[in-house]
């Protein structure tokens, strides 16, 4: 008597619809989706590290959702089921509105820097004028000292004027110091933004 043994063939897991690379807008929601040929459990990884947050499953479809997309979410994502593996890269791109806002903010910062530099030039020119006045008064004092008895009142007036000029010069120098600090801060921030723009061009697609 011959017996026929029927063996039910079981398909090995395979991704019939793999993950796709995505360039997402900042603060948007992103869904990474893939489809298996069988009902099975999958594992998700990001940059080689396992993702333990909840994922969604609908029959043979699997997806991983990211909300409020940021630069920290960028990287390589992998979905694995036994020997079957699919992967994709998630990158960040800027929307039109964000680009406009960044450009406006950058332009405003440059405008502030130009205004601070102009104000500094004006203040320095004012200081030069006051220093010249002070020099002229010092010469006048020397002349008055030659005949201090007959020019006592003039000498006191000249000294009083020099004291007033010194107060003005000191005040202007303080303002110049503050302007120099503002200029340094503006230039530092602009350099930082320039560097960020360059890094974004290198790191992100579709910038």
Secondary structure, 3 states (H helix, E strand, C coil): CCCCCCCCCCCCCCEEECCCCEEEECCCCEEEEEEECCCCCCEEEECCEECCCCCEEECCEEEEEECCCCHHHCEEEEEEECCEEEEEEEEEECCHHHHHHHHHHHHHHHHHHHHHHHHHHHHHHHHHHHHHHHHHHHHHHHHHHCCCCCCHHHHHHHHHHHHHHHHHHHHHHHHHHHHHHHHHHHHHHHHHHHHHHHHHHHHCCCC
